[in-house]
Amino acid sequence: MRPGIALIGLLLCLLSGIWLAAAGMPAQAATTERVVVNRFTGVAIEGFDPVAYFVDGRAVQGTAEFEANLWGAVWRFRNEGNRASFLAHPEVYGPQFGGYDPADIARGVTVAGNPRFFAIVAQRLYLFSREANRDAFAADPDRFLYEVGKRWPALLEQLGQ
């Protein structure tokens, strides 16, 4: 075998191994998008069903069987009813600020929310990067939302670039 071909084969094997290893790792949320998605799959809010927060009062994993594409993201649901509700009213069921943590937005930075730390305030879903952020927001949502209102337009513009 020629040395050049052997080297190319070795490089392809190494790249394949790296790709397979990365595919098995938990993906970090993209922070250059208007909606937080898994950068490898395009799935929003780690595949949790956004309607379930309202219906069940807890985070429930959706399935690939019930998916919808909206806002450049793949959304998963646990059943067809939740999928239909989301598509009829995405502004209600979708996480506010694209799934970014409003407590961090109030500080002027975009940090992906964790779907396990959530609050529903005034019939809107908010996701938080940390439990402490959720608790602080829940104690005084109006103060946070006032600050978010001042900072979100500029942050949103940066995310769209």
C-alpha atoms as one frame of an Amber mdcrd trajectory, in Angstrom:
protein
   0.000   0.000   0.000   1.278   3.470  -0.811   2.134   5.699   2.187  -0.213
   8.500   1.032  -3.241   6.229   0.890  -2.438   4.759   4.309  -2.220   8.274
   5.788  -5.553   9.291   4.279  -7.151   6.109   5.636  -5.730   6.801   9.090
  -7.026  10.391   9.047 -10.484   9.248   7.973 -10.563   6.699  10.805  -9.517
   9.347  13.334 -12.103  11.844  12.094 -14.808   9.156  12.167 -13.863   8.280
  15.747 -13.987  11.915  16.810 -17.360  12.381  15.121 -18.798   9.267  16.783
 -17.467  10.319  20.182 -18.944  13.807  19.796 -22.296  12.383  18.688 -22.593
  10.487  21.968 -21.793  13.519  24.126 -24.531  15.769  25.446 -24.730  18.777
  23.169 -24.463  22.312  24.410 -27.200  24.740  23.454 -26.471  27.115  20.649
 -26.188  30.703  21.774 -26.036  32.358  18.379 -29.643  31.569  17.518 -32.918
  33.283  18.335 -34.223  30.004  19.778 -32.021  27.770  21.933 -31.483  24.520
  20.045 -29.141  21.553  20.173 -26.492  22.485  17.632 -26.283  18.921  16.304
 -29.973  18.041  16.012 -31.804  21.370  15.888 -34.094  20.171  18.691 -35.404
  22.959  20.935 -35.427  22.847  24.741 -33.674  19.461  24.849 -36.731  17.749
  23.395 -39.038  18.619  26.270 -42.692  19.194  25.390 -43.418  22.932  25.831
 -47.167  22.355  26.210 -46.665  19.827  29.020 -45.417  22.588  31.324 -48.923
  24.067  31.175 -50.922  20.830  31.063 -48.914  18.711  33.509 -47.135  21.423
  35.499 -43.791  19.707  34.963 -41.104  19.046  32.367 -42.067  16.060  30.198
 -39.870  14.666  27.447 -41.390  14.746  23.965 -40.806  12.093  21.301 -39.617
  12.121  17.703 -43.012  10.653  16.760 -44.666  14.015  17.513 -42.457  16.770
  16.081 -43.048  20.178  14.547 -40.696  22.623  12.854 -41.110  26.255  13.795
 -38.797  29.257  14.187 -35.867  27.281  12.777 -36.156  24.646  15.500 -37.527
  21.131  15.919 -40.039  20.917  18.777 -41.035  17.609  20.337 -44.278  16.700
  22.077 -45.581  13.745  24.023 -48.792  13.483  22.003 -50.599  14.873  18.965
 -52.884  17.067  21.094 -49.942  18.949  22.582 -48.386  19.310  19.129 -51.621
  20.751  17.729 -51.984  23.158  20.667 -48.438  24.420  20.178 -48.890  24.953
  16.449 -52.162  26.805  17.043 -50.626  29.107  19.695 -46.812  29.019  19.642
 -46.629  32.481  21.193 -48.333  31.082  24.291 -46.614  27.713  24.620 -43.144
  28.505  23.310 -40.586  29.557  25.919 -40.237  33.308  26.185 -37.044  34.881
  24.850 -36.372  31.786  22.747 -35.534  29.725  25.827 -32.832  32.071  27.107
 -32.737  32.739  30.844 -34.541  36.028  31.584 -32.500  36.577  34.752 -29.331
  36.520  32.656 -30.903  38.651  29.925 -31.696  41.219  32.631 -27.921  41.295
  33.333 -27.238  41.838  29.618 -26.097  38.352  28.572 -27.715  35.429  26.775
 -27.454  32.105  28.571 -29.458  29.097  27.451 -32.187  28.095  29.849 -32.327
  24.585  31.236 -35.777  23.064  30.592 -35.713  21.500  34.061 -35.700  24.958
  35.706 -38.864  26.712  34.635 -41.613  29.027  35.765 -44.970  29.912  34.303
 -45.824  33.540  35.004 -48.863  35.282  33.514 -49.486  32.225  31.309 -46.012
  32.366  29.746 -43.182  29.837  30.016 -39.721  30.950  31.161 -36.637  28.721
  31.295 -33.657  29.380  33.568 -30.018  28.370  33.487 -29.921  27.840  37.258
 -32.373  27.142  40.011 -31.266  30.305  41.838 -32.185  32.414  38.795 -35.631
  30.823  38.681 -36.213  31.497  42.361 -35.089  35.132  42.101 -37.298  35.672
  39.035 -40.316  34.055  40.709 -39.929  36.368  43.714 -40.175  39.541  41.560
 -40.946  38.826  37.892 -41.975  42.410  37.133 -38.548  43.754  38.078 -36.782
  41.190  35.891 -39.140  41.692  32.961 -38.602  45.457  33.137 -34.829  44.944
  32.867 -35.261  42.322  30.149 -37.401  44.752  28.167 -34.524  47.227  28.097
 -31.862  44.684  27.085 -33.601  42.021  24.989 -33.930  43.976  21.685 -30.148
  44.569  21.441 -29.356  40.991  22.526 -31.863  39.603  20.026 -30.220  41.625
  17.271 -26.827  40.152  18.200 -28.267  36.628  18.178 -29.613  37.144  14.683
 -26.183  37.937  13.240
